[in-house]
């Protein structure tokens, strides 16, 4: 080993400080998160018309109109969710008028109607102040208004004549507060007043005017109650006093079945209008719960979970529980139940092969033939009409590998305060993905779609098998300080006899029954990721290495593999070699032996080859020369050992040696101040700066 060290170089780093101009744009106030509400309203309200700027609900929140100019939106209950005015009704809504503040316009309205257009009702054209429901703002003309209707407006912009009230003095008027709530009947001419003397000045008659915060980014609660006994509608906004409105149903609507919903409009200013529904009294309150269980004889065992997964070819029991709450507003009618499997690998997870699909303890089919007790649904999940036929189990499970819901089975009605059950036997096949993170388990989804309610539950089912660890029969003892590189393979078998290529795992190991450690593995295959460190292990003893595999996510454990080994010798290294070393200053004109300029001068020898190893360290030099003219120094390096002094020349001079007494031997080369390598300067030496090179040579000498 030879290490040459000469002059140390100086590297200058020049840094440049750059000025960065950061422009921060002001942001609008954030809109508050929506409070708790009904999230599955798809079966309660019809999709917005193409002429409408309203949006489909997302997690139960519907945008009536976006924050853009000249928008007109409307959402309406579907026919099954109409208000039956021959019965009591109550709904609590959450309203948000955006965060446009004083720039907001124009608001929205709660509307009940029996317009012949039904849920296809939409006001096109007109101005923002009409809010998508009122008549003309330029004359007493109710033709643009929604027919046979009642409306409560939430107006966020003042319009001079429209939003005014008479003072009682010579036909003069005064403006209403900017953000106001009021009610009236949009299709009645009596709801409007032309108070102009020269030219038309149209005023909307505002009943029971109340102020509200307007477009403040917050959600506000709006409650509506209809009393059949009193024929009175009572509404309440946040904590304000309630407003009671007697309604002669036949005169206003001409029927007891009325659509209800919201309209909204913007003009040359805008706001984001949103609605969520907290409570609706006439709808079913439903829930479902899908679980897969291990079987315990003929009974249900423990649930299949990540910590208690199924094994390939194990029979399992799927149970779907469907509830209609005691406080529900109605029966859940004509419930279609559908099944979907996510993913494309047809052998992973569980499959239905048992021919025992039962709904409320009644078989759907037997020997693949319908029992005639159940039909398929009459509409699909998009509302398209279907032709029902006698259902079989294949209608429930038949498309489970296509990432789409099956045709489904119509299980009938789930009455108020009742529970229905669907049960079936499943068989576990190949292990589900086992990377232990996002791709764990196989997802199955069941959709329940009935009148006025829709439920959907996604269930992850876990299937795994025991991993297998195999080491090559040929074992090579490792070298000290080098990691143990295992050769072998690990695998995870499937029900179909294949190797599960999705599996990821963890190698567990312990040396000499010490603390267990782990190494993450890649996908199954012939190459193990090992690199087991051997630092600190003795060379002369036999060591025990125990190993086993677990698969990611499930932690199923393979059989333990045990091997024994001895470490081969380690390494001999020269370390801590300085780039620049020197001596104390010299006064020329006399013969001197000069000391080193610091104590941390010579290198360190690290020997991990084991107890009894031998090494020798040599030094050599070609002499020192003056930096200005390369003149040779009169003198040079000498090695002083006791009273003996030897010139350090081109011929290597042994300066240290050792036979180690431990497996891990670290020896710093140190001398007393007047010993070791020193600088001899003769009286004839010239003044100047001298440089040279020391070559350190470390010899690997066999022990005697």
C-alpha positions as CSV (number, residue, x, y, z in Angstrom):
1,X,0.0,0.0,0.0
2,X,1.4,3.4,-1.0
3,X,0.0,6.8,-0.2
4,X,1.7,9.9,-1.6
5,X,0.8,13.3,-0.1
6,X,2.1,16.6,-1.5
7,X,1.0,20.2,-1.3
8,X,-2.5,21.0,-0.1
9,X,-4.6,22.9,-2.5
10,X,-6.9,25.8,-1.5
11,X,-10.2,26.0,-3.2
12,X,-12.0,29.3,-3.0
13,X,-15.8,29.2,-3.2
14,X,-17.4,32.4,-4.5
15,X,-21.1,32.8,-3.6
16,X,-23.5,35.2,-5.4
17,X,-26.4,36.5,-3.5
18,X,-29.4,36.9,-5.8
19,X,-32.3,39.2,-5.0
20,X,-35.7,37.6,-5.6
21,X,-38.8,39.6,-6.0
22,X,-41.8,37.8,-4.6
23,X,-45.2,39.1,-5.6
24,X,-48.1,38.0,-3.3
25,X,-51.6,38.4,-4.6
26,X,-54.3,39.0,-2.1
27,X,-56.8,36.1,-1.6
28,X,-60.4,36.1,-0.9
29,X,-61.8,34.8,2.4
30,X,-62.1,31.0,2.4
31,X,-65.5,29.4,2.3
32,X,-66.2,27.4,5.4
33,X,-66.3,23.6,5.3
34,X,-69.8,22.3,5.0
35,X,-71.3,21.0,8.3
36,X,-72.7,17.4,8.6
37,X,-75.3,16.7,6.0
38,X,-76.9,14.1,3.8
39,X,-74.3,13.0,1.3
40,X,-76.3,10.7,-1.0
41,X,-79.0,12.9,-2.6
42,X,-78.7,11.6,-6.1
43,X,-82.0,9.7,-5.8
44,X,-83.7,12.7,-4.3
45,X,-83.1,15.4,-6.9
46,X,-83.3,15.3,-10.6
47,X,-80.1,16.1,-12.6
48,X,-79.8,19.7,-13.7
49,X,-81.2,20.5,-17.1
50,X,-78.7,21.3,-19.9
51,X,-80.1,24.9,-19.9
52,X,-79.1,25.2,-16.2
53,X,-75.8,26.3,-14.8
54,X,-76.3,24.2,-11.7
55,X,-74.0,21.2,-11.1
56,X,-74.4,17.6,-10.1
57,X,-74.0,17.2,-6.3
58,X,-70.6,16.2,-5.0
59,X,-70.8,14.5,-1.6
60,X,-74.3,15.9,-1.1
61,X,-73.3,19.6,-1.9
62,X,-75.0,21.1,-5.0
63,X,-73.8,24.3,-6.8
64,X,-76.9,26.2,-7.7
65,X,-74.9,28.6,-9.8
66,X,-71.1,29.1,-10.0
67,X,-69.3,32.4,-9.3
68,X,-69.6,33.7,-12.8
69,X,-71.6,36.5,-14.5
70,X,-75.0,35.8,-16.2
71,X,-75.7,32.4,-14.7
72,X,-79.1,30.8,-14.2
73,X,-79.5,27.6,-12.2
74,X,-82.2,25.4,-10.7
75,X,-82.4,22.0,-9.0
76,X,-85.7,20.2,-8.3
77,X,-86.8,17.1,-6.4
78,X,-87.6,14.1,-8.5
79,X,-91.2,12.9,-8.6
80,X,-90.7,10.4,-5.7
81,X,-89.3,13.2,-3.5
82,X,-92.1,15.7,-4.1
83,X,-93.7,17.3,-1.0
84,X,-97.1,15.7,-0.2
85,X,-99.1,18.6,1.2
86,X,-101.7,16.3,2.6
87,X,-99.1,15.3,5.2
88,X,-96.7,17.1,7.4
89,X,-93.3,17.8,6.0
90,X,-90.0,19.2,7.3
91,X,-86.6,19.9,5.7
92,X,-83.5,21.6,7.0
93,X,-81.0,22.9,4.5
94,X,-77.6,24.4,4.6
95,X,-77.1,27.5,2.4
96,X,-73.9,29.2,1.4
97,X,-73.8,32.4,-0.7
98,X,-70.1,32.4,-1.5
99,X,-67.6,34.9,-0.2
100,X,-68.1,37.8,-2.6
101,X,-69.0,40.2,0.2
102,X,-70.3,43.6,-1.0
103,X,-69.6,42.6,-4.6
104,X,-72.1,39.7,-4.5
105,X,-75.1,39.3,-6.7
106,X,-77.8,38.2,-6.9
107,X,-78.8,35.4,-4.5
108,X,-81.1,32.4,-4.7
109,X,-84.6,31.3,-3.7
110,X,-86.3,28.3,-2.1
111,X,-89.2,27.4,-4.3
112,X,-92.2,25.0,-4.1
113,X,-94.1,24.6,-7.4
114,X,-96.6,22.6,-9.5
115,X,-95.4,24.1,-12.8
116,X,-96.5,21.7,-15.6
117,X,-92.9,21.4,-16.6
118,X,-92.2,19.5,-13.3
119,X,-88.5,19.0,-12.7
120,X,-87.7,20.4,-16.2
121,X,-88.7,23.9,-15.0
122,X,-86.0,26.5,-15.7
123,X,-86.2,30.3,-16.2
124,X,-84.0,31.3,-19.1
125,X,-83.2,34.9,-19.9
126,X,-84.3,37.7,-17.6
127,X,-82.2,39.6,-15.1
128,X,-80.3,38.7,-12.0
129,X,-82.9,40.3,-9.7
130,X,-85.5,37.7,-10.8
131,X,-83.4,35.0,-9.1
132,X,-84.6,32.4,-11.6
133,X,-88.2,32.4,-10.2
134,X,-89.8,35.9,-10.3
135,X,-91.7,37.6,-13.1
136,X,-90.5,40.5,-15.2
137,X,-88.6,43.4,-13.7
138,X,-89.7,45.9,-16.4
139,X,-93.5,45.4,-16.2
140,X,-96.1,43.5,-14.3
141,X,-95.7,40.4,-16.4
142,X,-95.7,37.0,-14.7
143,X,-95.1,35.0,-17.8
144,X,-91.4,34.5,-17.0
145,X,-92.2,33.4,-13.5
146,X,-92.4,29.8,-12.4
147,X,-96.0,28.7,-12.5
148,X,-98.1,27.7,-9.5
149,X,-95.3,28.5,-7.1
150,X,-94.3,29.9,-3.7
151,X,-90.8,31.3,-3.1
152,X,-88.6,32.5,-0.3
153,X,-85.8,34.7,-1.7
154,X,-82.3,35.3,-0.3
155,X,-81.4,38.5,-2.1
156,X,-77.8,39.8,-1.9
157,X,-78.0,42.8,-4.2
158,X,-80.2,45.9,-3.9
159,X,-82.0,46.9,-7.1
160,X,-83.4,50.4,-6.9
161,X,-87.1,50.0,-7.7
162,X,-87.4,46.2,-7.4
163,X,-86.0,46.1,-3.8
164,X,-88.0,49.0,-2.4
165,X,-90.9,49.6,0.0
166,X,-93.6,52.3,-0.1
167,X,-93.2,55.1,2.5
168,X,-96.9,56.0,2.4
169,X,-96.1,59.6,1.5
170,X,-97.2,60.6,-2.0
171,X,-96.1,57.4,-3.6
172,X,-92.5,57.7,-2.5
173,X,-90.5,54.6,-1.6
174,X,-87.5,53.6,0.5
175,X,-84.8,51.0,-0.3
176,X,-84.8,47.6,1.5
177,X,-81.7,46.4,3.3
178,X,-79.2,45.0,0.8
179,X,-79.1,41.4,2.1
180,X,-82.7,40.5,2.7
181,X,-85.1,37.5,3.0
182,X,-88.7,37.8,1.9
183,X,-91.5,35.6,0.4
184,X,-94.3,35.8,-2.1
185,X,-96.0,34.0,-5.0
186,X,-94.0,34.4,-8.2
187,X,-96.9,33.6,-10.6
188,X,-99.4,36.0,-9.1
189,X,-99.7,39.6,-10.4
190,X,-100.5,40.7,-6.9
191,X,-96.9,40.0,-6.0
192,X,-95.8,43.0,-8.0
193,X,-96.5,46.7,-8.1
194,X,-95.9,49.3,-10.8
195,X,-95.6,52.6,-8.8
196,X,-94.2,54.7,-11.6
197,X,-95.9,58.0,-12.5
198,X,-94.1,58.5,-15.7
199,X,-92.9,55.2,-17.0
200,X,-92.9,51.9,-15.2
201,X,-91.3,51.3,-11.9
202,X,-91.7,47.7,-10.9
203,X,-91.5,46.7,-7.2
204,X,-91.6,43.1,-5.9
205,X,-93.8,43.0,-2.9
206,X,-91.5,41.7,-0.1
207,X,-93.4,40.0,2.7
208,X,-91.8,39.6,6.2
209,X,-88.5,41.2,5.2
210,X,-85.5,40.1,7.3
211,X,-81.9,40.9,7.0
212,X,-79.2,38.2,6.7
213,X,-75.4,38.3,6.4
214,X,-75.3,37.7,2.7
215,X,-72.1,36.4,0.9
216,X,-69.9,35.9,3.9
217,X,-68.5,32.4,3.1
218,X,-70.4,30.7,5.9
219,X,-73.0,28.0,5.9
220,X,-76.4,29.1,7.2
221,X,-79.2,26.8,8.4
222,X,-82.7,27.2,6.8
223,X,-85.6,25.2,8.1
224,X,-89.0,24.7,6.4
225,X,-92.0,23.0,8.1
226,X,-95.4,22.3,6.5
227,X,-98.3,21.7,8.8
228,X,-101.2,19.9,7.1
229,X,-103.6,20.6,9.9
230,X,-102.9,24.4,9.8
231,X,-102.1,24.6,6.1
232,X,-99.2,26.8,7.2
233,X,-95.6,26.9,6.0
234,X,-93.1,28.0,8.7
235,X,-89.6,28.9,7.8
236,X,-86.6,29.9,9.9
237,X,-83.2,31.2,9.0
238,X,-80.4,30.6,11.5
239,X,-81.5,31.9,14.9
240,X,-84.0,34.4,13.6
241,X,-87.7,34.4,14.6
242,X,-89.7,32.0,12.4
243,X,-92.0,33.3,9.7
244,X,-95.4,31.7,9.2
245,X,-97.2,31.7,5.9
246,X,-100.7,30.3,5.5
247,X,-101.1,28.8,2.1
248,X,-104.4,27.9,0.3
249,X,-103.0,24.8,-1.4
250,X,-105.6,24.5,-4.2
251,X,-105.5,28.2,-5.1
252,X,-101.7,28.3,-5.3
253,X,-100.6,24.9,-6.5
254,X,-103.9,23.2,-7.6
255,X,-102.5,19.9,-6.2
256,X,-101.0,18.5,-3.0
257,X,-98.0,17.0,-4.9
258,X,-95.4,19.8,-5.3
259,X,-91.8,19.9,-6.5
260,X,-89.4,21.8,-4.4
261,X,-85.8,23.0,-4.7
262,X,-83.7,26.1,-5.3
263,X,-83.1,28.6,-8.1
264,X,-80.2,31.1,-8.4
265,X,-79.1,33.8,-10.8
266,X,-76.3,36.2,-11.4
267,X,-76.0,39.3,-13.5
268,X,-73.0,41.6,-14.0
269,X,-71.7,40.7,-10.6
270,X,-71.8,37.2,-9.1
271,X,-71.4,34.8,-6.1
272,X,-71.1,31.1,-5.6
273,X,-74.4,29.7,-4.4
274,X,-74.4,26.2,-2.8
275,X,-77.0,24.0,-1.0
276,X,-76.7,21.0,1.2
277,X,-79.5,19.1,2.9
278,X,-79.3,18.3,6.6
279,X,-82.7,16.7,7.1
280,X,-85.6,15.7,4.9
281,X,-88.6,14.2,6.8
282,X,-90.2,12.2,4.0
283,X,-87.1,10.2,2.9
284,X,-85.8,6.9,4.2
285,X,-82.8,7.0,6.5
286,X,-80.8,4.1,5.4
287,X,-77.4,2.4,5.9
288,X,-75.7,-0.8,4.9
289,X,-72.8,-2.9,6.2
290,X,-70.9,-5.4,4.1
291,X,-68.6,-7.9,5.9
292,X,-66.9,-11.1,5.0
293,X,-66.4,-13.8,7.7
294,X,-64.4,-16.9,8.2
295,X,-66.6,-19.9,8.6
296,X,-66.9,-21.7,12.0
297,X,-68.7,-24.9,11.0
298,X,-72.1,-23.7,9.9
299,X,-71.8,-20.5,11.9
300,X,-70.0,-17.3,11.3
301,X,-66.5,-17.0,12.5
302,X,-64.2,-14.0,12.9
303,X,-64.3,-11.2,10.3
304,X,-61.8,-11.4,7.5
305,X,-59.4,-8.4,8.1
306,X,-55.9,-7.4,7.3
307,X,-54.8,-8.9,10.6
308,X,-56.9,-12.0,10.1
309,X,-56.8,-12.7,6.3
310,X,-58.3,-15.6,4.4
311,X,-56.2,-18.4,3.0
312,X,-56.3,-19.7,-0.6
313,X,-59.3,-22.1,-1.2
314,X,-60.9,-21.2,2.2
315,X,-64.7,-20.9,2.2
316,X,-66.0,-17.6,3.6
317,X,-69.4,-16.1,4.2
318,X,-70.4,-12.7,2.9
319,X,-73.1,-10.8,4.8
320,X,-74.8,-7.6,3.7
321,X,-77.0,-5.9,6.3
322,X,-79.4,-3.2,5.1
323,X,-81.1,-0.9,7.6
324,X,-84.1,1.5,7.4
325,X,-83.9,3.6,10.6
326,X,-86.8,3.8,13.1
327,X,-86.8,7.6,12.6
328,X,-87.0,7.1,8.8
329,X,-89.5,9.2,6.8
330,X,-90.7,6.4,4.5
331,X,-90.1,2.8,3.3
332,X,-87.1,2.3,1.1
333,X,-88.9,1.1,-2.0
334,X,-87.7,-1.1,-4.9
335,X,-84.1,-1.5,-3.8
336,X,-81.8,-2.8,-6.5
337,X,-78.6,-4.4,-5.1
338,X,-75.5,-4.6,-7.4
339,X,-72.0,-6.0,-7.0
340,X,-68.7,-4.8,-8.3
341,X,-65.0,-6.0,-8.1
342,X,-62.2,-3.5,-8.7
343,X,-59.1,-4.6,-10.6
344,X,-58.4,-6.9,-13.5
345,X,-56.7,-10.0,-12.1
346,X,-59.5,-12.5,-12.1
347,X,-57.8,-15.0,-9.8
348,X,-57.0,-12.6,-6.9
349,X,-59.3,-12.2,-3.9
350,X,-62.6,-14.1,-3.5
351,X,-65.2,-15.4,-6.0
352,X,-68.7,-16.6,-5.7
353,X,-69.1,-20.3,-6.7
354,X,-71.6,-21.6,-4.1
355,X,-75.1,-21.3,-5.7
356,X,-76.5,-20.1,-2.4
357,X,-77.3,-16.3,-2.8
358,X,-80.1,-15.6,-0.3
359,X,-82.1,-12.4,0.3
360,X,-84.0,-12.4,3.6
361,X,-83.5,-16.2,3.8
362,X,-84.9,-16.8,0.3
363,X,-82.9,-18.3,-2.5
364,X,-82.5,-16.1,-5.6
365,X,-81.8,-19.1,-7.8
366,X,-81.1,-22.8,-7.5
367,X,-78.8,-24.8,-9.9
368,X,-78.4,-21.5,-11.8
369,X,-82.1,-21.3,-12.5
370,X,-84.2,-18.5,-11.0
371,X,-86.6,-19.3,-8.2
372,X,-88.9,-16.6,-9.6
373,X,-89.0,-14.8,-6.2
374,X,-86.9,-11.8,-7.4
375,X,-86.7,-9.7,-10.5
376,X,-83.9,-7.6,-11.9
377,X,-84.2,-3.8,-11.4
378,X,-86.4,-1.7,-13.7
379,X,-83.8,1.1,-14.0
380,X,-80.0,1.2,-14.1
381,X,-77.8,3.4,-11.9
382,X,-78.0,6.2,-14.5
383,X,-81.8,6.2,-14.4
384,X,-82.3,4.5,-17.7
385,X,-85.3,2.2,-18.1
386,X,-84.6,-1.6,-18.1
387,X,-86.9,-4.6,-18.8
388,X,-87.0,-6.7,-15.7
389,X,-86.6,-10.5,-15.8
390,X,-86.5,-13.3,-13.3
391,X,-83.2,-12.8,-11.4
392,X,-80.5,-15.3,-10.8
393,X,-77.3,-15.2,-8.8
394,X,-75.5,-14.3,-12.0
395,X,-77.3,-11.0,-12.2
396,X,-75.7,-10.1,-8.8
397,X,-72.2,-11.5,-9.4
398,X,-72.1,-11.8,-13.2
399,X,-69.8,-8.8,-14.1
400,X,-67.5,-8.7,-11.2
401,X,-64.3,-8.7,-13.2
402,X,-65.2,-5.6,-15.4
403,X,-64.9,-2.8,-12.8
404,X,-68.6,-2.1,-13.4
405,X,-71.7,-2.9,-11.3
406,X,-73.6,-6.0,-12.2
407,X,-77.2,-6.0,-13.6
408,X,-78.4,-6.5,-10.0
409,X,-81.4,-8.0,-8.2
410,X,-84.5,-6.1,-7.1
411,X,-84.8,-7.1,-3.4
412,X,-88.1,-5.3,-3.0
413,X,-88.9,-2.8,-0.2
414,X,-87.1,-2.3,3.0
415,X,-89.8,-1.0,5.4
416,X,-89.3,1.6,8.1
417,X,-87.6,0.3,11.3
418,X,-86.5,-2.9,9.6
419,X,-83.4,-4.8,8.6
420,X,-82.8,-7.0,5.6
421,X,-79.9,-9.4,5.0
422,X,-78.2,-10.8,1.9
423,X,-75.9,-13.8,2.5
424,X,-73.7,-15.8,0.2
425,X,-70.7,-18.1,0.3
426,X,-67.4,-17.0,-1.2
427,X,-64.2,-18.9,-1.9
428,X,-60.8,-17.3,-1.5
429,X,-58.4,-17.8,-4.4
430,X,-55.0,-16.1,-5.1
431,X,-53.5,-13.8,-2.5
432,X,-54.5,-10.1,-2.8
433,X,-51.7,-7.6,-3.3
434,X,-49.3,-7.4,-0.4
435,X,-47.2,-4.3,-0.8
436,X,-48.4,-3.2,2.7
437,X,-49.4,0.3,1.7
438,X,-52.0,1.5,-0.9
439,X,-52.3,-1.7,-2.9
440,X,-53.4,-3.9,0.0
441,X,-56.4,-6.3,-0.3
442,X,-59.0,-6.5,-3.1
443,X,-61.8,-4.0,-3.2
444,X,-65.5,-5.0,-3.6
445,X,-68.3,-2.6,-3.8
446,X,-72.1,-3.2,-3.2
447,X,-74.6,-0.6,-4.4
448,X,-78.1,-0.3,-3.1
449,X,-80.3,1.9,-5.2
450,X,-83.9,2.5,-4.4
451,X,-86.5,5.2,-4.6
452,X,-85.3,8.3,-2.7
453,X,-82.1,6.7,-1.3
454,X,-78.9,5.3,-2.6
455,X,-76.2,3.6,-0.5
456,X,-72.8,2.2,-1.5
457,X,-70.2,0.5,0.6
458,X,-66.7,-0.5,-0.5
459,X,-65.1,-3.5,1.2
460,X,-61.5,-4.6,1.1
461,X,-61.1,-8.4,1.4
462,X,-57.7,-9.8,2.3
463,X,-56.4,-13.1,1.1
464,X,-52.8,-14.3,1.7
465,X,-50.6,-17.4,1.9
466,X,-47.6,-18.3,3.9
467,X,-44.4,-17.0,2.3
468,X,-41.5,-19.5,1.7
469,X,-37.8,-18.9,2.1
470,X,-35.2,-21.1,0.5
471,X,-31.4,-20.6,0.7
472,X,-29.0,-22.1,-1.7
473,X,-27.4,-25.3,-0.4
474,X,-23.9,-24.0,-1.1
475,X,-23.0,-21.6,1.7
476,X,-19.9,-19.5,1.5
477,X,-18.5,-18.1,4.8
478,X,-18.6,-14.3,4.7
479,X,-15.7,-12.0,5.0
480,X,-15.4,-9.8,8.1
481,X,-16.7,-6.3,7.7
482,X,-18.4,-7.2,4.4
483,X,-22.2,-7.7,4.6
484,X,-23.5,-11.3,4.2
485,X,-24.9,-11.6,0.7
486,X,-27.5,-14.4,0.8
487,X,-28.3,-16.4,-2.3
488,X,-31.6,-18.1,-2.5
489,X,-35.2,-17.1,-3.1
490,X,-38.5,-16.3,-1.4
491,X,-42.0,-16.8,-2.8
492,X,-45.7,-16.8,-1.9
493,X,-47.8,-19.4,-3.6
494,X,-51.4,-19.0,-4.8
495,X,-54.4,-21.2,-4.9
496,X,-53.9,-21.9,-8.6
497,X,-50.3,-23.1,-8.0
498,X,-48.7,-19.9,-9.3
499,X,-46.2,-17.7,-7.6
500,X,-47.9,-14.5,-6.4
501,X,-45.9,-11.9,-8.3
502,X,-47.6,-9.0,-6.4
503,X,-46.1,-10.0,-3.1
504,X,-43.6,-7.8,-1.3
505,X,-42.0,-8.9,1.9
506,X,-39.6,-8.4,4.8
507,X,-36.6,-10.6,5.7
508,X,-36.2,-11.0,9.4
509,X,-32.8,-12.1,10.8
510,X,-30.9,-12.5,14.1
511,X,-27.3,-13.4,14.7
512,X,-26.3,-15.5,17.7
513,X,-29.9,-15.2,19.1
514,X,-29.5,-11.4,19.4
515,X,-31.9,-8.6,18.5
516,X,-34.1,-9.3,15.5
517,X,-33.6,-6.9,12.5
518,X,-35.3,-6.6,9.2
519,X,-34.5,-5.9,5.5
520,X,-37.2,-4.9,3.0
521,X,-37.5,-7.2,0.0
522,X,-38.6,-6.5,-3.6
523,X,-41.1,-8.6,-5.4
524,X,-40.8,-12.3,-5.1
525,X,-38.0,-13.9,-7.1
526,X,-34.6,-15.6,-7.0
527,X,-32.7,-12.7,-5.7
528,X,-32.8,-11.8,-2.0
529,X,-32.1,-8.4,-0.8
530,X,-29.8,-9.1,2.1
531,X,-26.6,-7.2,3.1
532,X,-26.6,-8.5,6.7
533,X,-23.8,-6.6,8.5
534,X,-21.0,-8.5,10.3
535,X,-19.4,-5.6,12.2
536,X,-18.4,-6.6,15.7
537,X,-18.5,-10.4,15.1
538,X,-15.5,-12.4,16.2
539,X,-13.4,-14.3,13.7
540,X,-12.7,-17.5,15.6
541,X,-16.2,-18.5,16.7
542,X,-19.0,-20.2,14.9
543,X,-22.0,-17.8,14.5
544,X,-25.7,-18.7,14.2
545,X,-27.9,-16.9,11.7
546,X,-31.7,-17.4,11.8
547,X,-33.9,-16.0,9.1
548,X,-37.6,-16.0,8.1
549,X,-39.9,-14.0,5.8
550,X,-43.1,-12.1,6.4
551,X,-45.2,-10.7,3.6
552,X,-46.0,-7.0,3.6
553,X,-49.3,-5.9,5.0
554,X,-50.3,-9.3,6.4
555,X,-47.1,-10.3,8.3
556,X,-47.7,-14.0,7.6
557,X,-44.5,-15.8,8.7
558,X,-42.5,-18.4,6.8
559,X,-40.6,-21.3,8.4
560,X,-37.4,-20.3,10.2
561,X,-34.2,-21.1,8.3
562,X,-31.0,-21.5,10.4
563,X,-27.4,-21.5,9.1
564,X,-24.0,-21.4,10.9
565,X,-20.9,-19.6,9.7
566,X,-17.4,-18.4,10.6
567,X,-16.0,-15.0,9.4
568,X,-13.1,-14.9,7.1
569,X,-10.3,-12.4,7.8
570,X,-11.1,-8.7,7.5
571,X,-8.9,-5.9,6.1
572,X,-5.7,-4.0,6.8
573,X,-6.1,-0.3,6.2
574,X,-4.0,2.9,6.6
575,X,-6.2,5.8,7.7
576,X,-6.1,9.4,8.9
577,X,-3.3,10.3,6.5
578,X,-2.9,14.0,6.5
579,X,-2.7,16.0,3.3
580,X,-0.1,18.4,4.8
581,X,2.4,17.8,7.7
582,X,5.2,20.0,8.9
583,X,7.9,20.9,11.4
584,X,8.7,23.7,13.8
585,X,10.5,26.7,12.3
586,X,14.3,26.4,11.9
587,X,17.1,28.9,12.4
588,X,19.8,28.2,9.8
589,X,23.6,28.3,10.6
590,X,23.9,25.3,12.8
591,X,23.2,21.6,12.9
592,X,19.7,20.9,14.4
593,X,17.2,18.2,14.8
594,X,13.7,19.7,14.6
595,X,10.5,18.6,16.1
596,X,7.2,18.0,14.3
597,X,4.7,21.0,14.5
598,X,1.9,19.0,16.1
599,X,1.2,15.6,17.9
600,X,-1.4,14.4,15.5
601,X,1.1,13.9,12.7
602,X,1.4,10.2,11.6
603,X,-1.3,7.9,10.2
604,X,-3.4,5.2,11.9
605,X,-3.4,1.5,11.1
606,X,-6.7,-0.4,11.3
607,X,-6.4,-4.2,11.3
608,X,-9.6,-6.3,11.4
609,X,-8.0,-9.5,10.2
610,X,-8.2,-11.1,13.6
611,X,-6.1,-11.6,16.7
612,X,-2.4,-12.5,15.9
613,X,-2.2,-10.7,12.6
614,X,1.1,-8.9,11.9
615,X,1.8,-5.6,10.0
616,X,4.8,-3.3,9.3
617,X,4.6,0.4,8.4
618,X,7.4,1.9,6.3
619,X,8.3,5.5,5.3
620,X,10.4,6.8,2.4
621,X,11.2,10.2,1.0
622,X,13.1,11.7,-2.0
623,X,14.2,14.7,0.1
624,X,13.1,18.3,0.5
625,X,13.6,21.1,-2.0
626,X,13.3,24.9,-1.7
627,X,10.1,26.2,-3.3
628,X,11.8,29.2,-5.0
629,X,14.6,27.4,-6.9
630,X,14.1,23.6,-6.1
631,X,17.5,23.6,-4.3
632,X,18.0,20.4,-2.2
633,X,17.9,21.0,1.6
634,X,21.2,20.3,3.3
635,X,19.8,17.8,5.7
636,X,16.5,15.9,5.4
637,X,14.1,13.6,7.2
638,X,15.5,11.2,9.8
639,X,13.8,8.4,11.8
640,X,14.9,8.5,15.5
641,X,14.3,5.3,17.5
642,X,15.8,5.7,21.0
643,X,19.4,6.7,20.5
644,X,19.6,5.5,16.9
645,X,19.0,8.0,14.0
646,X,18.5,6.8,10.4
647,X,18.1,8.9,7.3
648,X,14.7,8.5,5.6
649,X,15.6,8.0,2.0
650,X,14.1,6.5,-1.1
651,X,14.7,3.1,0.5
652,X,11.6,2.4,2.7
653,X,12.5,2.6,6.5
654,X,10.4,0.5,8.9
655,X,9.0,2.9,11.5
656,X,6.3,0.7,13.2
657,X,5.1,-2.9,13.5
658,X,2.6,-4.9,15.5
659,X,1.1,-8.3,16.1
660,X,-2.6,-7.7,17.0
661,X,-4.2,-8.8,20.2
662,X,-7.8,-8.3,19.2
663,X,-10.0,-8.9,16.1
664,X,-10.6,-5.2,15.7
665,X,-7.3,-3.4,16.2
666,X,-6.8,0.3,15.7
667,X,-3.3,1.6,16.2
668,X,-2.5,5.4,16.0
669,X,1.2,5.9,15.1
670,X,2.5,8.2,17.8
671,X,6.0,9.2,19.1
672,X,7.5,11.3,21.8
673,X,8.6,14.7,20.7
674,X,12.2,13.7,20.2
675,X,11.4,10.3,18.6
676,X,10.0,9.2,15.2
677,X,10.3,11.1,12.0
678,X,12.1,14.4,12.6
679,X,13.8,17.1,10.4
680,X,17.6,17.3,10.3
681,X,19.0,20.7,9.2
682,X,22.7,21.1,8.7
683,X,24.6,24.3,9.3
684,X,25.1,24.9,5.6
685,X,21.4,24.9,4.8
686,X,20.0,28.0,3.0
687,X,17.0,29.8,4.4
688,X,13.7,29.3,2.6
689,X,10.5,27.2,2.4
690,X,11.1,23.6,1.6
691,X,8.6,20.9,0.6
692,X,8.7,17.2,-0.1
693,X,6.8,13.9,0.0
694,X,6.6,11.1,2.5
695,X,5.5,7.7,1.1
696,X,3.8,5.5,3.8
697,X,3.9,1.8,2.9
698,X,1.8,-0.7,5.0
699,X,3.0,-4.2,4.8
700,X,0.8,-7.3,5.3
701,X,3.2,-9.6,7.2
702,X,2.4,-13.1,8.1
703,X,2.4,-13.7,11.8
704,X,5.5,-15.6,13.1
